[in-house]
Amino acid sequence: MGMSGSDREERRELEKRLKFVIREEKLKWIQRDRNTKFFHAKANGRKRTTKALTLLLQRAEENGLVEGKLQSIGGRLVLLNSSLSSVPMYMLSFYELPKGVKDRMDYFRKRFLWQEDQSIRKYHLVNWPLVCSPRDQGGLGVIDLEAMNKALVGNWIWKLGETPRIAAGI
């Protein structure tokens, strides 16, 4: 089934408006908007993973999440889901997460979950995809950043397509 002419025109108009929103968001990133300061990783078309990771670690240190040796595995799991996994949600909802940033964030999240003390290296007891699967499927329910990123970006695209008032205001 093909699209009718009016559907194609609406789609082109929506794509133009969406490009305007992306340009406007990039401008906010370049101006270092306070809300986007945490992940200023895509300024000027380059992915600056080191700056994003530095800000992530600063945020984790502020919350006392760098060392988990005082918590049990259950306590570390709760902190992992409530803090370390939720810190990048603003960025995840608008931009595609750079692979380097995702990999490094997963590295720190894995290390926080399994390693009680930074000086003592421990084995990971379960592979990461299983840890990120839902609890009813045998996992630990840790947020999978890549899947969450796709879901949040898709949600905005769906909202723009379904609600004419939102698209008209752009």
N, CA and C atoms as an extended XYZ file, in Angstrom:
510
Properties=species:S:1:pos:R:3:atomname:S:1:resname:S:1:resid:I:1 pbc="F F F"
N         0.842       -1.181        0.000 N   MET     1
C         0.000        0.000        0.000 CA  MET     1
C         0.886        1.242        0.000 C   MET     1
N         0.664        2.106       -0.969 N   GLY     2
C         1.433        3.329       -1.061 CA  GLY     2
C         0.760        4.468       -0.324 C   GLY     2
N         1.490        5.546       -0.208 N   MET     3
C         0.936        6.719        0.453 CA  MET     3
C         0.246        7.589       -0.576 C   MET     3
N        -0.804        8.247       -0.127 N   SER     4
C        -1.486        9.176       -1.024 CA  SER     4
C        -0.662       10.458       -1.107 C   SER     4
N        -1.034       11.318       -2.040 N   GLY     5
C        -0.309       12.569       -2.231 CA  GLY     5
C        -0.339       13.458       -1.006 C   GLY     5
N        -1.498       13.535       -0.336 N   SER     6
C        -1.590       14.381        0.860 CA  SER     6
C        -0.747       13.813        2.000 C   SER     6
N        -0.685       12.471        2.086 N   ASP     7
C         0.147       11.850        3.124 CA  ASP     7
C         1.622       12.154        2.890 C   ASP     7
N         2.032       12.131        1.625 N   ARG     8
C         3.428       12.442        1.309 CA  ARG     8
C         3.754       13.893        1.662 C   ARG     8
N         2.828       14.793        1.335 N   GLU     9
C         3.045       16.206        1.653 CA  GLU     9
C         3.126       16.420        3.159 C   GLU     9
N         2.233       15.765        3.903 N   GLU    10
C         2.272       15.875        5.365 CA  GLU    10
C         3.586       15.333        5.912 C   GLU    10
N         4.042       14.232        5.336 N   ARG    11
C         5.298       13.638        5.795 CA  ARG    11
C         6.473       14.571        5.516 C   ARG    11
N         6.508       15.172        4.313 N   ARG    12
C         7.583       16.115        3.988 CA  ARG    12
C         7.561       17.320        4.928 C   ARG    12
N         6.365       17.820        5.196 N   GLU    13
C         6.232       18.963        6.103 CA  GLU    13
C         6.708       18.598        7.511 C   GLU    13
N         6.344       17.415        7.960 N   LEU    14
C         6.772       16.948        9.280 CA  LEU    14
C         8.285       16.775        9.333 C   LEU    14
N         8.880       16.244        8.258 N   GLU    15
C        10.335       16.084        8.213 CA  GLU    15
C        11.031       17.442        8.272 C   GLU    15
N        10.487       18.451        7.578 N   LYS    16
C        11.067       19.797        7.629 CA  LYS    16
C        11.017       20.347        9.049 C   LYS    16
N         9.877       20.172        9.704 N   ARG    17
C         9.737       20.670       11.075 CA  ARG    17
C        10.656       19.927       12.030 C   ARG    17
N        10.801       18.633       11.826 N   LEU    18
C        11.674       17.838       12.678 CA  LEU    18
C        13.134       18.263       12.492 C   LEU    18
N        13.535       18.571       11.254 N   LYS    19
C        14.895       19.054       11.014 CA  LYS    19
C        15.121       20.383       11.725 C   LYS    19
N        14.077       21.242       11.761 N   PHE    20
C        14.180       22.513       12.473 CA  PHE    20
C        14.400       22.271       13.963 C   PHE    20
N        13.667       21.310       14.524 N   VAL    21
C        13.822       20.987       15.945 CA  VAL    21
C        15.233       20.490       16.223 C   VAL    21
N        15.754       19.643       15.350 N   ILE    22
C        17.105       19.113       15.543 CA  ILE    22
C        18.124       20.246       15.470 C   ILE    22
N        17.954       21.172       14.517 N   ARG    23
C        18.868       22.307       14.425 CA  ARG    23
C        18.802       23.155       15.688 C   ARG    23
N        17.588       23.373       16.184 N   GLU    24
C        17.401       24.173       17.392 CA  GLU    24
C        18.053       23.493       18.599 C   GLU    24
N        17.918       22.176       18.690 N   GLU    25
C        18.536       21.442       19.796 CA  GLU    25
C        20.058       21.482       19.691 C   GLU    25
N        20.598       21.377       18.472 N   LYS    26
C        22.049       21.458       18.313 CA  LYS    26
C        22.549       22.831       18.751 C   LYS    26
N        21.777       23.877       18.460 N   LEU    27
C        22.153       25.215       18.884 CA  LEU    27
C        22.204       25.289       20.403 C   LEU    27
N        21.236       24.674       21.072 N   LYS    28
C        21.262       24.642       22.537 CA  LYS    28
C        22.512       23.933       23.034 C   LYS    28
N        22.899       22.858       22.347 N   TRP    29
C        24.101       22.119       22.757 CA  TRP    29
C        25.333       22.998       22.597 C   TRP    29
N        25.408       23.721       21.507 N   ILE    30
C        26.568       24.569       21.272 CA  ILE    30
C        26.613       25.691       22.302 C   ILE    30
N        25.453       26.211       22.686 N   GLN    31
C        25.388       27.279       23.679 CA  GLN    31
C        25.516       26.749       25.100 C   GLN    31
N        25.629       25.424       25.257 N   ARG    32
C        25.778       24.788       26.565 CA  ARG    32
C        24.597       25.102       27.480 C   ARG    32
N        23.431       24.809       26.983 N   ASP    33
C        22.219       24.941       27.778 CA  ASP    33
C        22.380       24.129       29.060 C   ASP    33
N        21.910       24.642       30.180 N   ARG    34
C        22.083       23.958       31.471 CA  ARG    34
C        21.489       22.558       31.454 C   ARG    34
N        20.366       22.380       30.797 N   ASN    35
C        19.737       21.068       30.776 CA  ASN    35
C        20.529       20.058       29.955 C   ASN    35
N        21.258       20.523       28.981 N   THR    36
C        21.999       19.600       28.126 CA  THR    36
C        23.488       19.579       28.445 C   THR    36
N        23.893       20.254       29.511 N   LYS    37
C        25.311       20.321       29.854 CA  LYS    37
C        25.884       18.937       30.139 C   LYS    37
N        25.064       18.069       30.698 N   PHE    38
C        25.559       16.749       31.094 CA  PHE    38
C        26.129       15.977       29.911 C   PHE    38
N        25.446       16.005       28.787 N   PHE    39
C        25.923       15.254       27.627 CA  PHE    39
C        26.204       16.187       26.463 C   PHE    39
N        27.181       17.034       26.619 N   HIS    40
C        27.578       17.923       25.536 CA  HIS    40
C        28.547       17.159       24.645 C   HIS    40
N        28.086       16.020       24.140 N   ALA    41
C        28.974       15.095       23.442 CA  ALA    41
C        28.909       15.226       21.930 C   ALA    41
N        27.936       15.949       21.393 N   LYS    42
C        27.807       15.987       19.938 CA  LYS    42
C        27.949       17.406       19.392 C   LYS    42
N        28.722       18.245       20.033 N   ALA    43
C        28.883       19.610       19.554 CA  ALA    43
C        29.712       19.617       18.278 C   ALA    43
N        29.351       20.491       17.384 N   ASN    44
C        30.075       20.676       16.125 CA  ASN    44
C        30.197       19.401       15.303 C   ASN    44
N        29.253       18.478       15.438 N   GLY    45
C        29.243       17.271       14.642 CA  GLY    45
C        30.207       16.192       15.109 C   GLY    45
N        30.981       16.425       16.174 N   ARG    46
C        31.914       15.422       16.685 CA  ARG    46
C        31.349       14.818       17.952 C   ARG    46
N        31.717       13.581       18.185 N   LYS    47
C        31.276       12.903       19.401 CA  LYS    47
C        32.405       12.974       20.423 C   LYS    47
N        32.176       13.706       21.468 N   ARG    48
C        33.211       13.865       22.486 CA  ARG    48
C        32.892       12.957       23.665 C   ARG    48
N        33.320       11.747       23.560 N   THR    49
C        32.974       10.772       24.596 CA  THR    49
C        33.690       11.061       25.901 C   THR    49
N        34.893       11.584       25.842 N   THR    50
C        35.628       11.802       27.089 CA  THR    50
C        34.955       12.861       27.942 C   THR    50
N        34.462       13.924       27.324 N   LYS    51
C        33.790       14.971       28.097 CA  LYS    51
C        32.495       14.440       28.696 C   LYS    51
N        31.740       13.685       27.916 N   ALA    52
C        30.488       13.122       28.426 CA  ALA    52
C        30.758       12.170       29.578 C   ALA    52
N        31.791       11.353       29.448 N   LEU    53
C        32.115       10.404       30.514 CA  LEU    53
C        32.626       11.115       31.752 C   LEU    53
N        33.386       12.193       31.570 N   THR    54
C        33.860       12.960       32.715 CA  THR    54
C        32.684       13.519       33.493 C   THR    54
N        31.708       14.059       32.774 N   LEU    55
C        30.529       14.600       33.446 CA  LEU    55
C        29.724       13.501       34.118 C   LEU    55
N        29.635       12.336       33.494 N   LEU    56
C        28.930       11.209       34.107 CA  LEU    56
C        29.605       10.796       35.408 C   LEU    56
N        30.933       10.711       35.390 N   LEU    57
C        31.657       10.317       36.599 CA  LEU    57
C        31.551       11.372       37.691 C   LEU    57
N        31.571       12.652       37.304 N   GLN    58
C        31.389       13.706       38.301 CA  GLN    58
C        30.033       13.570       38.973 C   GLN    58
N        29.018       13.311       38.167 N   ARG    59
C        27.666       13.151       38.712 CA  ARG    59
C        27.601       11.931       39.631 C   ARG    59
N        28.247       10.852       39.235 N   ALA    60
C        28.253        9.643       40.063 CA  ALA    60
C        28.997        9.879       41.372 C   ALA    60
N        30.105       10.613       41.318 N   GLU    61
C        30.854       10.902       42.539 CA  GLU    61
C        30.057       11.798       43.471 C   GLU    61
N        29.326       12.776       42.902 N   GLU    62
C        28.488       13.641       43.729 CA  GLU    62
C        27.447       12.829       44.488 C   GLU    62
N        26.935       11.804       43.854 N   ASN    63
C        25.916       10.967       44.492 CA  ASN    63
C        26.519        9.840       45.329 C   ASN    63
N        27.836        9.769       45.403 N   GLY    64
C        28.490        8.733       46.193 CA  GLY    64
C        28.358        7.351       45.593 C   GLY    64
N        28.368        7.263       44.268 N   LEU    65
C        28.120        5.983       43.612 CA  LEU    65
C        29.368        5.334       43.036 C   LEU    65
N        30.523        5.913       43.279 N   VAL    66
C        31.711        5.361       42.645 CA  VAL    66
C        32.118        4.042       43.288 C   VAL    66
N        32.082        3.961       44.591 N   GLU    67
C        32.434        2.714       45.260 CA  GLU    67
C        31.186        2.125       45.895 C   GLU    67
N        30.981        0.854       45.683 N   GLY    68
C        29.808        0.194       46.227 CA  GLY    68
C        30.142       -0.825       47.289 C   GLY    68
N        31.299       -0.664       47.963 N   LYS    69
C        31.713       -1.713       48.888 CA  LYS    69
C        30.890       -1.747       50.166 C   LYS    69
N        30.112       -0.708       50.439 N   LEU    70
C        29.300       -0.714       51.651 CA  LEU    70
C        27.914       -1.290       51.417 C   LEU    70
N        27.560       -1.565       50.180 N   GLN    71
C        26.234       -2.086       49.873 CA  GLN    71
C        26.308       -3.557       49.481 C   GLN    71
N        25.180       -4.222       49.682 N   SER    72
C        25.053       -5.595       49.193 CA  SER    72
C        24.796       -5.542       47.692 C   SER    72
N        24.749       -6.694       47.055 N   ILE    73
C        24.478       -6.736       45.610 CA  ILE    73
C        23.095       -6.160       45.315 C   ILE    73
N        22.129       -6.405       46.194 N   GLY    74
C        20.787       -5.843       46.004 CA  GLY    74
C        20.784       -4.332       46.123 C   GLY    74
N        21.542       -3.803       47.077 N   GLY    75
C        21.642       -2.355       47.235 CA  GLY    75
C        22.320       -1.704       46.053 C   GLY    75
N        23.368       -2.349       45.550 N   ARG    76
C        24.049       -1.816       44.364 CA  ARG    76
C        23.143       -1.867       43.143 C   ARG    76
N        22.318       -2.911       43.044 N   LEU    77
C        21.388       -3.031       41.921 CA  LEU    77
C        20.354       -1.904       41.952 C   LEU    77
N        19.842       -1.596       43.143 N   VAL    78
C        18.875       -0.497       43.282 CA  VAL    78
C        19.528        0.826       42.917 C   VAL    78
N        20.740        1.089       43.412 N   LEU    79
C        21.444        2.325       43.075 CA  LEU    79
C        21.768        2.399       41.587 C   LEU    79
N        22.100        1.275       41.004 N   LEU    80
C        22.410        1.231       39.575 CA  LEU    80
C        21.200        1.659       38.755 C   LEU    80
N        20.030        1.107       39.066 N   ASN    81
C        18.823        1.457       38.315 CA  ASN    81
C        18.333        2.861       38.626 C   ASN    81
N        18.416        3.289       39.879 N   SER    82
C        17.845        4.581       40.242 CA  SER    82
C        18.749        5.751       39.889 C   SER    82
N        20.052        5.556       39.888 N   SER    83
C        20.949        6.688       39.664 CA  SER    83
C        21.784        6.566       38.400 C   SER    83
N        22.654        5.585       38.331 N   LEU    84
C        23.576        5.507       37.194 CA  LEU    84
C        22.865        5.288       35.868 C   LEU    84
N        21.762        4.560       35.863 N   SER    85
C        21.047        4.314       34.609 CA  SER    85
C        20.111        5.455       34.255 C   SER    85
N        19.705        6.249       35.242 N   SER    86
C        18.740        7.305       34.955 CA  SER    86
C        19.393        8.655       34.695 C   SER    86
N        20.681        8.800       34.958 N   VAL    87
C        21.367       10.070       34.732 CA  VAL    87
C        21.283       10.515       33.270 C   VAL    87
N        21.505        9.635       32.280 N   PRO    88
C        21.511       10.105       30.891 CA  PRO    88
C        20.140       10.131       30.208 C   PRO    88
N        19.042       10.028       30.932 N   MET    89
C        17.723        9.908       30.300 CA  MET    89
C        17.353       11.116       29.445 C   MET    89
N        17.724       12.333       29.866 N   TYR    90
C        17.382       13.515       29.067 CA  TYR    90
C        18.022       13.420       27.688 C   TYR    90
N        19.305       13.080       27.673 N   MET    91
C        20.009       12.978       26.398 CA  MET    91
C        19.469       11.834       25.562 C   MET    91
N        19.128       10.732       26.220 N   LEU    92
C        18.629        9.561       25.499 CA  LEU    92
C        17.305        9.838       24.807 C   LEU    92
N        16.522       10.769       25.326 N   SER    93
C        15.202       10.985       24.748 CA  SER    93
C        15.241       11.821       23.469 C   SER    93
N        16.345       12.511       23.196 N   PHE    94
C        16.391       13.370       22.013 CA  PHE    94
C        17.436       12.964       20.982 C   PHE    94
N        18.508       12.340       21.405 N   TYR    95
C        19.624       12.059       20.513 CA  TYR    95
C        19.966       10.582       20.522 C   TYR    95
N        20.555       10.147       19.430 N   GLU    96
C        21.073        8.782       19.392 CA  GLU    96
C        22.345        8.743       20.235 C   GLU    96
N        22.382        7.819       21.155 N   LEU    97
C        23.517        7.704       22.064 CA  LEU    97
C        24.739        7.207       21.300 C   LEU    97
N        25.854        7.947       21.340 N   PRO    98
C        27.063        7.479       20.656 CA  PRO    98
C        27.530        6.145       21.233 C   PRO    98
N        27.998        5.268       20.364 N   LYS    99
C        28.392        3.924       20.788 CA  LYS    99
C        29.505        3.957       21.825 C   LYS    99
N        30.460        4.852       21.659 N   GLY   100
C        31.555        4.950       22.624 CA  GLY   100
C        31.074        5.331       24.014 C   GLY   100
N        30.139        6.266       24.073 N   VAL   101
C        29.584        6.683       25.363 CA  VAL   101
C        28.807        5.537       25.989 C   VAL   101
N        28.011        4.841       25.179 N   LYS   102
C        27.221        3.711       25.701 CA  LYS   102
C        28.129        2.616       26.247 C   LYS   102
N        29.182        2.289       25.494 N   ASP   103
C        30.098        1.236       25.929 CA  ASP   103
C        30.794        1.602       27.238 C   ASP   103
N        31.256        2.850       27.359 N   ARG   104
C        31.933        3.267       28.587 CA  ARG   104
C        30.954        3.330       29.761 C   ARG   104
N        29.724        3.786       29.503 N   MET   105
C        28.728        3.819       30.580 CA  MET   105
C        28.419        2.404       31.047 C   MET   105
N        28.284        1.484       30.108 N   ASP   106
C        28.047        0.089       30.487 CA  ASP   106
C        29.232       -0.476       31.258 C   ASP   106
N        30.448       -0.079       30.884 N   TYR   107
C        31.636       -0.532       31.607 CA  TYR   107
C        31.558       -0.106       33.076 C   TYR   107
N        31.224        1.167       33.311 N   PHE   108
C        31.152        1.653       34.684 CA  PHE   108
C        29.972        1.039       35.436 C   PHE   108
N        28.869        0.828       34.731 N   ARG   109
C        27.714        0.211       35.395 CA  ARG   109
C        28.020       -1.237       35.765 C   ARG   109
N        28.691       -1.973       34.881 N   LYS   110
C        29.080       -3.357       35.187 CA  LYS   110
C        30.036       -3.402       36.369 C   LYS   110
N        31.016       -2.517       36.330 N   ARG   111
C        32.009       -2.492       37.396 CA  ARG   111
C        31.365       -2.149       38.738 C   ARG   111
N        30.419       -1.214       38.721 N   PHE   112
C        29.742       -0.850       39.963 CA  PHE   112
C        28.924       -2.013       40.502 C   PHE   112
N        28.264       -2.755       39.626 N   LEU   113
C        27.414       -3.857       40.076 CA  LEU   113
C        28.229       -5.015       40.643 C   LEU   113
N        29.281       -5.420       39.954 N   TRP   114
C        29.983       -6.644       40.344 CA  TRP   114
C        31.181       -6.418       41.257 C   TRP   114
N        31.813       -5.266       41.165 N   GLN   115
C        33.051       -5.040       41.889 CA  GLN   115
C        32.767       -4.229       43.148 C   GLN   115
N        32.898       -4.818       44.312 N   GLU   116
C        32.638       -4.111       45.563 CA  GLU   116
C        33.681       -3.032       45.819 C   GLU   116
N        34.923       -3.345       45.572 N   ASP   117
C        36.028       -2.442       45.849 CA  ASP   117
C        36.820       -2.265       44.557 C   ASP   117
N        37.250       -1.034       44.279 N   GLN   118
C        37.962       -0.799       43.024 CA  GLN   118
C        39.323       -1.479       42.987 C   GLN   118
N        39.909       -1.743       44.148 N   SER   119
C        41.232       -2.357       44.164 CA  SER   119
C        41.180       -3.875       43.970 C   SER   119
N        40.030       -4.485       44.249 N   ILE   120
C        39.883       -5.932       44.109 CA  ILE   120
C        39.043       -6.221       42.875 C   ILE   120
N        39.613       -6.962       41.937 N   ARG   121
C        38.894       -7.272       40.705 CA  ARG   121
C        38.067       -8.537       40.899 C   ARG   121
N        36.795       -8.483       40.484 N   LYS   122
C        35.917       -9.645       40.632 CA  LYS   122
C        35.380      -10.052       39.265 C   LYS   122
N        35.005      -11.316       39.165 N   TYR   123
C        34.410      -11.822       37.938 CA  TYR   123
C        32.950      -11.406       37.868 C   TYR   123
N        32.476      -11.190       36.648 N   HIS   124
C        31.060      -10.909       36.437 CA  HIS   124
C        30.324      -12.238       36.480 C   HIS   124
N        29.344      -12.332       37.348 N   LEU   125
C        28.680      -13.610       37.584 CA  LEU   125
C        27.682      -13.979       36.489 C   LEU   125
N        27.147      -12.982       35.796 N   VAL   126
C        26.161      -13.210       34.735 CA  VAL   126
C        26.512      -12.269       33.585 C   VAL   126
N        26.279      -12.702       32.331 N   ASN   127
C        26.607      -11.813       31.215 CA  ASN   127
C        25.642      -10.622       31.178 C   ASN   127
N        26.096       -9.511       30.594 N   TRP   128
C        25.372       -8.246       30.660 CA  TRP   128
C        24.005       -8.280       29.968 C   TRP   128
N        23.839       -8.904       28.808 N   PRO   129
C        22.492       -8.962       28.218 CA  PRO   129
C        21.473       -9.646       29.133 C   PRO   129
N        21.888      -10.647       29.877 N   LEU   130
C        20.975      -11.298       30.817 CA  LEU   130
C        20.669      -10.382       31.999 C   LEU   130
N        21.656       -9.631       32.460 N   VAL   131
C        21.433       -8.675       33.547 CA  VAL   131
C        20.420       -7.622       33.113 C   VAL   131
N        20.470       -7.215       31.839 N   CYS   132
C        19.572       -6.177       31.332 CA  CYS   132
C        18.192       -6.704       30.956 C   CYS   132
N        17.981       -7.994       30.985 N   SER   133
C        16.654       -8.522       30.647 CA  SER   133
C        15.712       -8.367       31.844 C   SER   133
N        14.394       -8.338       31.596 N   PRO   134
C        13.416       -8.141       32.675 CA  PRO   134
C        13.479       -9.249       33.721 C   PRO   134
N        13.016       -8.922       34.904 N   ARG   135
C        13.070       -9.883       36.010 CA  ARG   135
C        12.214      -11.111       35.752 C   ARG   135
N        11.072      -10.931       35.097 N   ASP   136
C        10.212      -12.090       34.840 CA  ASP   136
C        10.815      -13.040       33.801 C   ASP   136
N        11.864      -12.597       33.103 N   GLN   137
C        12.559      -13.455       32.145 CA  GLN   137
C        13.895      -13.950       32.696 C   GLN   137
N        14.094      -13.804       33.999 N   GLY   138
C        15.295      -14.322       34.638 CA  GLY   138
C        16.433      -13.338       34.762 C   GLY   138
N        16.221      -12.092       34.361 N   GLY   139
C        17.278      -11.093       34.456 CA  GLY   139
C        17.189      -10.305       35.749 C   GLY   139
N        18.010       -9.264       35.836 N   LEU   140
C        18.009       -8.415       37.022 CA  LEU   140
C        17.243       -7.116       36.809 C   LEU   140
N        16.778       -6.862       35.596 N   GLY   141
C        15.960       -5.688       35.325 CA  GLY   141
C        16.728       -4.387       35.199 C   GLY   141
N        18.026       -4.446       34.906 N   VAL   142
C        18.817       -3.237       34.697 CA  VAL   142
C        18.432       -2.647       33.348 C   VAL   142
N        18.360       -1.336       33.283 N   ILE   143
C        17.943       -0.659       32.056 CA  ILE   143
C        18.996       -0.859       30.968 C   ILE   143
N        18.553       -1.330       29.800 N   ASP   144
C        19.419       -1.461       28.632 CA  ASP   144
C        19.421       -0.103       27.931 C   ASP   144
N        20.551        0.591       27.953 N   LEU   145
C        20.614        1.960       27.448 CA  LEU   145
C        20.288        2.057       25.965 C   LEU   145
N        20.732        1.100       25.172 N   GLU   146
C        20.477        1.145       23.727 CA  GLU   146
C        18.986        0.983       23.430 C   GLU   146
N        18.339        0.030       24.079 N   ALA   147
C        16.907       -0.182       23.870 CA  ALA   147
C        16.105        1.010       24.382 C   ALA   147
N        16.502        1.566       25.523 N   MET   148
C        15.803        2.725       26.080 CA  MET   148
C        15.960        3.928       25.163 C   MET   148
N        17.150        4.110       24.589 N   ASN   149
C        17.395        5.206       23.668 CA  ASN   149
C        16.485        5.117       22.449 C   ASN   149
N        16.399        3.927       21.859 N   LYS   150
C        15.537        3.741       20.687 CA  LYS   150
C        14.074        3.982       21.039 C   LYS   150
N        13.653        3.530       22.196 N   ALA   151
C        12.258        3.701       22.610 CA  ALA   151
C        11.924        5.171       22.837 C   ALA   151
N        12.809        5.917       23.491 N   LEU   152
C        12.529        7.321       23.786 CA  LEU   152
C        12.527        8.183       22.525 C   LEU   152
N        13.487        7.952       21.633 N   VAL   153
C        13.517        8.712       20.373 CA  VAL   153
C        12.293        8.360       19.527 C   VAL   153
N        11.955        7.075       19.460 N   GLY   154
C        10.761        6.656       18.718 CA  GLY   154
C         9.490        7.246       19.288 C   GLY   154
N         9.440        7.396       20.603 N   ASN   155
C         8.271        7.998       21.245 CA  ASN   155
C         8.083        9.442       20.787 C   ASN   155
N         9.169       10.217       20.701 N   TRP   156
C         9.058       11.599       20.232 CA  TRP   156
C         8.636       11.661       18.765 C   TRP   156
N         9.183       10.785       17.955 N   ILE   157
C         8.800       10.772       16.539 CA  ILE   157
C         7.324       10.424       16.403 C   ILE   157
N         6.855        9.457       17.179 N   TRP   158
C         5.440        9.074       17.137 CA  TRP   158
C         4.562       10.232       17.596 C   TRP   158
N         4.955       10.920       18.675 N   LYS   159
C         4.161       12.049       19.170 CA  LYS   159
C         4.070       13.156       18.130 C   LYS   159
N         5.170       13.431       17.441 N   LEU   160
C         5.150       14.468       16.410 CA  LEU   160
C         4.229       14.087       15.255 C   LEU   160
N         4.186       12.812       14.918 N   GLY   161
C         3.333       12.364       13.821 CA  GLY   161
C         1.867       12.288       14.194 C   GLY   161
N         1.565       11.961       15.440 N   GLU   162
C         0.183       11.754       15.874 CA  GLU   162
C        -0.516       13.032       16.309 C   GLU   162
N         0.208       13.973       16.833 N   THR   163
C        -0.411       15.172       17.379 CA  THR   163
C        -0.094       16.361       16.484 C   THR   163
N        -1.066       16.810       15.697 N   PRO   164
C        -0.804       17.926       14.783 CA  PRO   164
C        -0.447       19.220       15.516 C   PRO   164
N        -0.988       19.399       16.729 N   ARG   165
C        -0.703       20.637       17.460 CA  ARG   165
C         0.770       20.717       17.855 C   ARG   165
N         1.358       19.603       18.219 N   ILE   166
C         2.777       19.613       18.579 CA  ILE   166
C         3.613       19.938       17.344 C   ILE   166
N         3.311       19.287       16.238 N   ALA   167
C         4.066       19.522       15.008 CA  ALA   167
C         3.851       20.944       14.499 C   ALA   167
N         2.648       21.499       14.686 N   ALA   168
C         2.367       22.854       14.220 CA  ALA   168
C         3.119       23.891       15.043 C   ALA   168
N         3.366       23.592       16.312 N   GLY   169
C         4.067       24.533       17.171 CA  GLY   169
C         5.567       24.546       16.966 C   GLY   169
N         6.059       23.633       16.168 N   ILE   170
C         7.516       23.540       15.992 CA  ILE   170
C         7.989       24.521       14.995 C   ILE   170
